[in-house]
Amino acid sequence: MHRRTFLIAASLTSIVSLAGLTGCFGAAAGSNGNGNGNGSNATNDSSNSSSYQQVDAETAKELMDTENDYVILDVRTQAEYDQGRIPGAILIPHDTVATAAEDALSDKDQLILVYCRSGNRSKQASQALVDLGYTNVIEFGGINNWPYEVEE
């Protein structure tokens, strides 16, 4: 009888220990430092309190329609920009953001809406802006998913 009680107790202890570890790892994997795990905080370094926000095209368009002081930043190549862009967008290719942003974007607290072709380069450029000290950066993916007006 004692052996059976010991086995049950050992099994319960193992289950509780595993559940505790799974809970800890699950929270770390699903969290991004802001506690909600929804991906809106785009940095993986939770010790870095500064990051950019990610929104969809609809939300970005809404911001463009309601805000007054913002910059639309296209981080594609010159050739891509020349083929078509969101009206009012300025071009700073993603691979030059770290060196050219401070000359072109003097107000580090200004709302900056960043896009590229598909969303990859805009994420890189948004993080570069944050690393330079910009505080109001919103990445909204790529022009491929932009259902609104485009100018040439």
Rosetta constraint file for C-alpha pairs under 8 A:
AtomPair CA 1 CA 5 HARMONIC 6.44 0.50
AtomPair CA 2 CA 6 HARMONIC 6.15 0.50
AtomPair CA 3 CA 7 HARMONIC 6.24 0.50
AtomPair CA 4 CA 8 HARMONIC 6.29 0.50
AtomPair CA 5 CA 9 HARMONIC 6.15 0.50
AtomPair CA 6 CA 10 HARMONIC 6.04 0.50
AtomPair CA 7 CA 11 HARMONIC 6.04 0.50
AtomPair CA 8 CA 12 HARMONIC 6.17 0.50
AtomPair CA 9 CA 13 HARMONIC 6.13 0.50
AtomPair CA 10 CA 14 HARMONIC 6.23 0.50
AtomPair CA 11 CA 15 HARMONIC 6.24 0.50
AtomPair CA 12 CA 16 HARMONIC 6.13 0.50
AtomPair CA 13 CA 17 HARMONIC 6.08 0.50
AtomPair CA 14 CA 18 HARMONIC 6.12 0.50
AtomPair CA 15 CA 19 HARMONIC 6.08 0.50
AtomPair CA 16 CA 20 HARMONIC 6.15 0.50
AtomPair CA 17 CA 21 HARMONIC 6.30 0.50
AtomPair CA 18 CA 22 HARMONIC 6.01 0.50
AtomPair CA 19 CA 23 HARMONIC 6.05 0.50
AtomPair CA 20 CA 24 HARMONIC 6.32 0.50
AtomPair CA 21 CA 25 HARMONIC 6.18 0.50
AtomPair CA 22 CA 26 HARMONIC 5.76 0.50
AtomPair CA 23 CA 27 HARMONIC 6.13 0.50
AtomPair CA 24 CA 28 HARMONIC 6.38 0.50
AtomPair CA 25 CA 29 HARMONIC 6.07 0.50
AtomPair CA 26 CA 30 HARMONIC 6.00 0.50
AtomPair CA 27 CA 31 HARMONIC 5.75 0.50
AtomPair CA 28 CA 32 HARMONIC 7.75 0.50
AtomPair CA 30 CA 37 HARMONIC 5.18 0.50
AtomPair CA 31 CA 35 HARMONIC 5.73 0.50
AtomPair CA 31 CA 36 HARMONIC 6.37 0.50
AtomPair CA 31 CA 37 HARMONIC 4.20 0.50
AtomPair CA 31 CA 38 HARMONIC 7.79 0.50
AtomPair CA 32 CA 36 HARMONIC 7.43 0.50
AtomPair CA 32 CA 37 HARMONIC 5.42 0.50
AtomPair CA 32 CA 38 HARMONIC 7.77 0.50
AtomPair CA 32 CA 39 HARMONIC 6.69 0.50
AtomPair CA 32 CA 41 HARMONIC 6.40 0.50
AtomPair CA 32 CA 42 HARMONIC 7.74 0.50
AtomPair CA 32 CA 43 HARMONIC 7.33 0.50
AtomPair CA 32 CA 44 HARMONIC 6.30 0.50
AtomPair CA 32 CA 45 HARMONIC 7.87 0.50
AtomPair CA 32 CA 46 HARMONIC 6.39 0.50
AtomPair CA 33 CA 37 HARMONIC 7.74 0.50
AtomPair CA 33 CA 41 HARMONIC 7.61 0.50
AtomPair CA 33 CA 44 HARMONIC 7.92 0.50
AtomPair CA 33 CA 45 HARMONIC 7.66 0.50
AtomPair CA 33 CA 46 HARMONIC 4.55 0.50
AtomPair CA 33 CA 47 HARMONIC 7.74 0.50
AtomPair CA 34 CA 41 HARMONIC 7.05 0.50
AtomPair CA 34 CA 46 HARMONIC 7.87 0.50
AtomPair CA 39 CA 54 HARMONIC 7.80 0.50
AtomPair CA 40 CA 52 HARMONIC 7.92 0.50
AtomPair CA 40 CA 53 HARMONIC 5.37 0.50
AtomPair CA 40 CA 54 HARMONIC 5.49 0.50
AtomPair CA 40 CA 55 HARMONIC 7.74 0.50
AtomPair CA 41 CA 51 HARMONIC 6.09 0.50
AtomPair CA 41 CA 52 HARMONIC 6.38 0.50
AtomPair CA 41 CA 53 HARMONIC 5.80 0.50
AtomPair CA 41 CA 54 HARMONIC 7.47 0.50
AtomPair CA 42 CA 51 HARMONIC 6.05 0.50
AtomPair CA 42 CA 52 HARMONIC 5.89 0.50
AtomPair CA 42 CA 53 HARMONIC 6.36 0.50
AtomPair CA 42 CA 54 HARMONIC 7.03 0.50
AtomPair CA 43 CA 48 HARMONIC 7.67 0.50
AtomPair CA 43 CA 51 HARMONIC 5.87 0.50
AtomPair CA 43 CA 52 HARMONIC 7.64 0.50
AtomPair CA 43 CA 127 HARMONIC 7.70 0.50
AtomPair CA 50 CA 130 HARMONIC 6.60 0.50
AtomPair CA 50 CA 135 HARMONIC 7.09 0.50
AtomPair CA 51 CA 127 HARMONIC 6.96 0.50
AtomPair CA 51 CA 130 HARMONIC 5.93 0.50
AtomPair CA 51 CA 135 HARMONIC 7.71 0.50
AtomPair CA 51 CA 137 HARMONIC 7.80 0.50
AtomPair CA 52 CA 126 HARMONIC 6.35 0.50
AtomPair CA 52 CA 127 HARMONIC 6.74 0.50
AtomPair CA 52 CA 130 HARMONIC 6.66 0.50
AtomPair CA 52 CA 135 HARMONIC 7.75 0.50
AtomPair CA 52 CA 136 HARMONIC 7.05 0.50
AtomPair CA 52 CA 137 HARMONIC 5.00 0.50
AtomPair CA 52 CA 138 HARMONIC 5.62 0.50
AtomPair CA 52 CA 139 HARMONIC 6.93 0.50
AtomPair CA 53 CA 137 HARMONIC 6.43 0.50
AtomPair CA 53 CA 138 HARMONIC 4.74 0.50
AtomPair CA 53 CA 139 HARMONIC 6.08 0.50
AtomPair CA 54 CA 138 HARMONIC 5.73 0.50
AtomPair CA 54 CA 139 HARMONIC 4.82 0.50
AtomPair CA 54 CA 140 HARMONIC 5.75 0.50
AtomPair CA 54 CA 141 HARMONIC 7.89 0.50
AtomPair CA 55 CA 59 HARMONIC 6.06 0.50
AtomPair CA 55 CA 60 HARMONIC 6.55 0.50
AtomPair CA 55 CA 138 HARMONIC 6.96 0.50
AtomPair CA 55 CA 139 HARMONIC 6.34 0.50
AtomPair CA 55 CA 140 HARMONIC 4.98 0.50
AtomPair CA 55 CA 141 HARMONIC 7.78 0.50
AtomPair CA 56 CA 60 HARMONIC 6.32 0.50
AtomPair CA 56 CA 140 HARMONIC 5.26 0.50
AtomPair CA 56 CA 141 HARMONIC 6.99 0.50
AtomPair CA 57 CA 61 HARMONIC 6.08 0.50
AtomPair CA 57 CA 140 HARMONIC 5.82 0.50
AtomPair CA 57 CA 141 HARMONIC 7.32 0.50
AtomPair CA 57 CA 145 HARMONIC 7.02 0.50
AtomPair CA 57 CA 146 HARMONIC 5.90 0.50
AtomPair CA 57 CA 147 HARMONIC 7.73 0.50
AtomPair CA 58 CA 62 HARMONIC 6.20 0.50
AtomPair CA 59 CA 63 HARMONIC 6.28 0.50
AtomPair CA 60 CA 64 HARMONIC 6.28 0.50
AtomPair CA 60 CA 113 HARMONIC 7.26 0.50
AtomPair CA 60 CA 140 HARMONIC 6.38 0.50
AtomPair CA 61 CA 65 HARMONIC 6.17 0.50
AtomPair CA 62 CA 66 HARMONIC 6.18 0.50
AtomPair CA 63 CA 67 HARMONIC 5.52 0.50
AtomPair CA 64 CA 68 HARMONIC 7.68 0.50
AtomPair CA 64 CA 70 HARMONIC 7.66 0.50
AtomPair CA 69 CA 110 HARMONIC 6.81 0.50
AtomPair CA 69 CA 111 HARMONIC 6.81 0.50
AtomPair CA 70 CA 110 HARMONIC 6.06 0.50
AtomPair CA 70 CA 111 HARMONIC 4.65 0.50
AtomPair CA 70 CA 112 HARMONIC 5.72 0.50
AtomPair CA 70 CA 113 HARMONIC 7.35 0.50
AtomPair CA 71 CA 89 HARMONIC 7.07 0.50
AtomPair CA 71 CA 90 HARMONIC 7.57 0.50
AtomPair CA 71 CA 110 HARMONIC 7.59 0.50
AtomPair CA 71 CA 111 HARMONIC 6.35 0.50
AtomPair CA 71 CA 112 HARMONIC 4.85 0.50
AtomPair CA 71 CA 113 HARMONIC 6.11 0.50
AtomPair CA 72 CA 86 HARMONIC 7.92 0.50
AtomPair CA 72 CA 88 HARMONIC 6.70 0.50
AtomPair CA 72 CA 89 HARMONIC 4.60 0.50
AtomPair CA 72 CA 90 HARMONIC 6.29 0.50
AtomPair CA 72 CA 112 HARMONIC 5.99 0.50
AtomPair CA 72 CA 113 HARMONIC 4.77 0.50
AtomPair CA 72 CA 114 HARMONIC 6.07 0.50
AtomPair CA 72 CA 115 HARMONIC 7.86 0.50
AtomPair CA 73 CA 89 HARMONIC 5.48 0.50
AtomPair CA 73 CA 90 HARMONIC 5.23 0.50
AtomPair CA 73 CA 91 HARMONIC 6.05 0.50
AtomPair CA 73 CA 92 HARMONIC 6.95 0.50
AtomPair CA 73 CA 112 HARMONIC 6.69 0.50
AtomPair CA 73 CA 113 HARMONIC 5.85 0.50
AtomPair CA 73 CA 114 HARMONIC 4.71 0.50
AtomPair CA 73 CA 115 HARMONIC 6.36 0.50
AtomPair CA 74 CA 81 HARMONIC 7.39 0.50
AtomPair CA 74 CA 85 HARMONIC 7.61 0.50
AtomPair CA 74 CA 89 HARMONIC 5.99 0.50
AtomPair CA 74 CA 90 HARMONIC 5.88 0.50
AtomPair CA 74 CA 91 HARMONIC 4.87 0.50
AtomPair CA 74 CA 92 HARMONIC 6.32 0.50
AtomPair CA 74 CA 93 HARMONIC 7.17 0.50
AtomPair CA 74 CA 114 HARMONIC 6.10 0.50
AtomPair CA 74 CA 115 HARMONIC 5.28 0.50
AtomPair CA 74 CA 116 HARMONIC 5.70 0.50
AtomPair CA 74 CA 122 HARMONIC 8.00 0.50
AtomPair CA 75 CA 91 HARMONIC 5.96 0.50
AtomPair CA 75 CA 92 HARMONIC 5.16 0.50
AtomPair CA 75 CA 93 HARMONIC 4.21 0.50
AtomPair CA 75 CA 94 HARMONIC 4.61 0.50
AtomPair CA 75 CA 97 HARMONIC 7.89 0.50
AtomPair CA 75 CA 114 HARMONIC 7.20 0.50
AtomPair CA 75 CA 115 HARMONIC 6.30 0.50
AtomPair CA 75 CA 116 HARMONIC 5.26 0.50
AtomPair CA 75 CA 121 HARMONIC 6.90 0.50
AtomPair CA 75 CA 122 HARMONIC 6.28 0.50
AtomPair CA 75 CA 125 HARMONIC 7.07 0.50
AtomPair CA 76 CA 80 HARMONIC 6.10 0.50
AtomPair CA 76 CA 81 HARMONIC 6.40 0.50
AtomPair CA 76 CA 91 HARMONIC 7.34 0.50
AtomPair CA 76 CA 92 HARMONIC 7.41 0.50
AtomPair CA 76 CA 93 HARMONIC 5.07 0.50
AtomPair CA 76 CA 94 HARMONIC 6.33 0.50
AtomPair CA 76 CA 116 HARMONIC 5.15 0.50
AtomPair CA 76 CA 117 HARMONIC 6.65 0.50
AtomPair CA 76 CA 121 HARMONIC 7.46 0.50
AtomPair CA 77 CA 81 HARMONIC 6.17 0.50
AtomPair CA 77 CA 93 HARMONIC 5.38 0.50
AtomPair CA 77 CA 94 HARMONIC 7.89 0.50
AtomPair CA 78 CA 82 HARMONIC 6.09 0.50
AtomPair CA 78 CA 91 HARMONIC 7.42 0.50
AtomPair CA 78 CA 93 HARMONIC 7.30 0.50
AtomPair CA 79 CA 83 HARMONIC 6.43 0.50
AtomPair CA 80 CA 84 HARMONIC 6.82 0.50
AtomPair CA 81 CA 85 HARMONIC 5.62 0.50
AtomPair CA 81 CA 91 HARMONIC 7.15 0.50
AtomPair CA 82 CA 152 HARMONIC 6.32 0.50
AtomPair CA 83 CA 152 HARMONIC 5.90 0.50
AtomPair CA 84 CA 150 HARMONIC 6.03 0.50
AtomPair CA 84 CA 151 HARMONIC 5.35 0.50
AtomPair CA 84 CA 152 HARMONIC 4.40 0.50
AtomPair CA 85 CA 89 HARMONIC 6.72 0.50
AtomPair CA 85 CA 143 HARMONIC 7.57 0.50
AtomPair CA 85 CA 150 HARMONIC 5.28 0.50
AtomPair CA 85 CA 151 HARMONIC 5.40 0.50
AtomPair CA 85 CA 152 HARMONIC 6.35 0.50
AtomPair CA 86 CA 143 HARMONIC 7.71 0.50
AtomPair CA 86 CA 149 HARMONIC 6.63 0.50
AtomPair CA 86 CA 150 HARMONIC 4.78 0.50
AtomPair CA 86 CA 151 HARMONIC 6.12 0.50
AtomPair CA 87 CA 149 HARMONIC 7.21 0.50
AtomPair CA 87 CA 150 HARMONIC 6.10 0.50
AtomPair CA 87 CA 151 HARMONIC 5.69 0.50
AtomPair CA 92 CA 96 HARMONIC 6.54 0.50
AtomPair CA 92 CA 97 HARMONIC 6.07 0.50
AtomPair CA 92 CA 100 HARMONIC 7.17 0.50
AtomPair CA 92 CA 101 HARMONIC 7.31 0.50
AtomPair CA 93 CA 97 HARMONIC 6.44 0.50
AtomPair CA 94 CA 121 HARMONIC 6.09 0.50
AtomPair CA 94 CA 122 HARMONIC 7.08 0.50
AtomPair CA 94 CA 124 HARMONIC 7.20 0.50
AtomPair CA 94 CA 125 HARMONIC 5.26 0.50
AtomPair CA 95 CA 125 HARMONIC 7.71 0.50
AtomPair CA 96 CA 100 HARMONIC 5.72 0.50
AtomPair CA 96 CA 101 HARMONIC 7.74 0.50
AtomPair CA 97 CA 101 HARMONIC 5.09 0.50
AtomPair CA 97 CA 125 HARMONIC 6.20 0.50
AtomPair CA 97 CA 128 HARMONIC 6.78 0.50
AtomPair CA 97 CA 129 HARMONIC 7.18 0.50
AtomPair CA 98 CA 125 HARMONIC 7.91 0.50
AtomPair CA 98 CA 128 HARMONIC 5.85 0.50
AtomPair CA 98 CA 129 HARMONIC 6.99 0.50
AtomPair CA 98 CA 132 HARMONIC 7.25 0.50
AtomPair CA 100 CA 104 HARMONIC 6.49 0.50
AtomPair CA 101 CA 105 HARMONIC 5.47 0.50
AtomPair CA 101 CA 106 HARMONIC 7.96 0.50
AtomPair CA 101 CA 129 HARMONIC 7.43 0.50
AtomPair CA 102 CA 106 HARMONIC 5.63 0.50
AtomPair CA 108 CA 133 HARMONIC 6.58 0.50
AtomPair CA 108 CA 134 HARMONIC 4.42 0.50
AtomPair CA 108 CA 135 HARMONIC 6.17 0.50
AtomPair CA 108 CA 136 HARMONIC 7.57 0.50
AtomPair CA 109 CA 134 HARMONIC 6.04 0.50
AtomPair CA 109 CA 135 HARMONIC 5.22 0.50
AtomPair CA 109 CA 136 HARMONIC 5.67 0.50
AtomPair CA 110 CA 134 HARMONIC 7.94 0.50
AtomPair CA 110 CA 135 HARMONIC 7.62 0.50
AtomPair CA 110 CA 136 HARMONIC 6.09 0.50
AtomPair CA 111 CA 136 HARMONIC 4.92 0.50
AtomPair CA 111 CA 137 HARMONIC 6.06 0.50
AtomPair CA 111 CA 138 HARMONIC 7.47 0.50
AtomPair CA 112 CA 136 HARMONIC 6.24 0.50
AtomPair CA 112 CA 137 HARMONIC 4.90 0.50
AtomPair CA 112 CA 138 HARMONIC 6.08 0.50
AtomPair CA 113 CA 137 HARMONIC 6.21 0.50
AtomPair CA 113 CA 138 HARMONIC 4.89 0.50
AtomPair CA 113 CA 139 HARMONIC 5.85 0.50
AtomPair CA 113 CA 140 HARMONIC 6.99 0.50
AtomPair CA 114 CA 122 HARMONIC 5.86 0.50
AtomPair CA 114 CA 125 HARMONIC 7.78 0.50
AtomPair CA 114 CA 126 HARMONIC 6.73 0.50
AtomPair CA 114 CA 137 HARMONIC 7.33 0.50
AtomPair CA 114 CA 138 HARMONIC 6.10 0.50
AtomPair CA 114 CA 139 HARMONIC 4.71 0.50
AtomPair CA 114 CA 140 HARMONIC 6.19 0.50
AtomPair CA 114 CA 141 HARMONIC 7.57 0.50
AtomPair CA 115 CA 119 HARMONIC 6.52 0.50
AtomPair CA 115 CA 121 HARMONIC 7.84 0.50
AtomPair CA 115 CA 122 HARMONIC 4.99 0.50
AtomPair CA 115 CA 139 HARMONIC 6.15 0.50
AtomPair CA 115 CA 140 HARMONIC 5.72 0.50
AtomPair CA 115 CA 141 HARMONIC 5.24 0.50
AtomPair CA 115 CA 142 HARMONIC 5.20 0.50
AtomPair CA 115 CA 143 HARMONIC 6.80 0.50
AtomPair CA 116 CA 120 HARMONIC 7.37 0.50
AtomPair CA 116 CA 121 HARMONIC 6.01 0.50
AtomPair CA 116 CA 122 HARMONIC 5.21 0.50
AtomPair CA 116 CA 141 HARMONIC 6.48 0.50
AtomPair CA 116 CA 142 HARMONIC 4.66 0.50
AtomPair CA 116 CA 143 HARMONIC 6.15 0.50
AtomPair CA 117 CA 121 HARMONIC 7.82 0.50
AtomPair CA 117 CA 141 HARMONIC 7.49 0.50
AtomPair CA 117 CA 142 HARMONIC 4.28 0.50
AtomPair CA 117 CA 143 HARMONIC 5.00 0.50
AtomPair CA 117 CA 144 HARMONIC 5.76 0.50
AtomPair CA 118 CA 141 HARMONIC 5.91 0.50
AtomPair CA 118 CA 142 HARMONIC 3.93 0.50
AtomPair CA 118 CA 143 HARMONIC 6.51 0.50
AtomPair CA 118 CA 144 HARMONIC 5.85 0.50
AtomPair CA 118 CA 145 HARMONIC 7.42 0.50
AtomPair CA 119 CA 123 HARMONIC 6.35 0.50
AtomPair CA 119 CA 140 HARMONIC 7.27 0.50
AtomPair CA 119 CA 141 HARMONIC 3.80 0.50
AtomPair CA 119 CA 142 HARMONIC 4.57 0.50
AtomPair CA 120 CA 124 HARMONIC 6.68 0.50
AtomPair CA 120 CA 141 HARMONIC 7.39 0.50
AtomPair CA 121 CA 125 HARMONIC 6.07 0.50
AtomPair CA 122 CA 126 HARMONIC 5.88 0.50
AtomPair CA 122 CA 139 HARMONIC 6.33 0.50
AtomPair CA 122 CA 140 HARMONIC 7.80 0.50
AtomPair CA 122 CA 141 HARMONIC 6.45 0.50
AtomPair CA 122 CA 142 HARMONIC 7.54 0.50
AtomPair CA 123 CA 127 HARMONIC 6.24 0.50
AtomPair CA 123 CA 139 HARMONIC 6.44 0.50
AtomPair CA 123 CA 141 HARMONIC 7.68 0.50
AtomPair CA 124 CA 128 HARMONIC 6.27 0.50
AtomPair CA 125 CA 129 HARMONIC 6.21 0.50
AtomPair CA 126 CA 130 HARMONIC 6.31 0.50
AtomPair CA 126 CA 137 HARMONIC 6.45 0.50
AtomPair CA 126 CA 138 HARMONIC 7.36 0.50
AtomPair CA 126 CA 139 HARMONIC 6.40 0.50
AtomPair CA 127 CA 131 HARMONIC 6.09 0.50
AtomPair CA 128 CA 132 HARMONIC 6.29 0.50
AtomPair CA 129 CA 133 HARMONIC 6.53 0.50
AtomPair CA 129 CA 134 HARMONIC 5.49 0.50
AtomPair CA 129 CA 137 HARMONIC 7.43 0.50
AtomPair CA 130 CA 134 HARMONIC 4.86 0.50
AtomPair CA 130 CA 135 HARMONIC 6.45 0.50
AtomPair CA 130 CA 137 HARMONIC 7.20 0.50
AtomPair CA 141 CA 145 HARMONIC 7.45 0.50
AtomPair CA 142 CA 146 HARMONIC 6.81 0.50
